[in-house]
Amino acid sequence: MYDAQGNMAAQLAQGHRKHFRTADRKAGSAEETRAAFEGYQAYYGRYSVDDRQHVVTHTVTQALLPNWVGTEQRRHYAFDKNSLILRTPPMMIGGKQVTGTLVWERAGSLTG
């Protein structure tokens, strides 16, 4: 989500995440908690756009991963018809260097 005032928020989840044995989020086992954390990403903050380099920078205010708070997360962007494509620079995830690609598609008209 990006708004006209420069705020952004992102929440990404893997499909079909397993339920905890209990609805008490603090009573999950270590395995349940780890799987929930690894299958979800969320952060919010401010954004700025560099049109020349096709980069959007997210300045993180708060995040599921505490290490991201106060960081700048740069994403290269491109448009393709009704899609926004965001690519991360190479980053370490699970001990492997990966480049993430997200494709956001317009859901439909916001008017009537």
Buried (B, 14 or more C-beta within 10 A) or exposed (E): EBEEEEEBBBEEEEEEEEEBEEEEEEEBEEEBBEBBEEBEBEBBBBBEEEEEEEBBBBBBBEBEEEEBEEBEBBBBBEEEEEEBBBBBEEEEEEEEEEEBEBEEEEEEEEEE
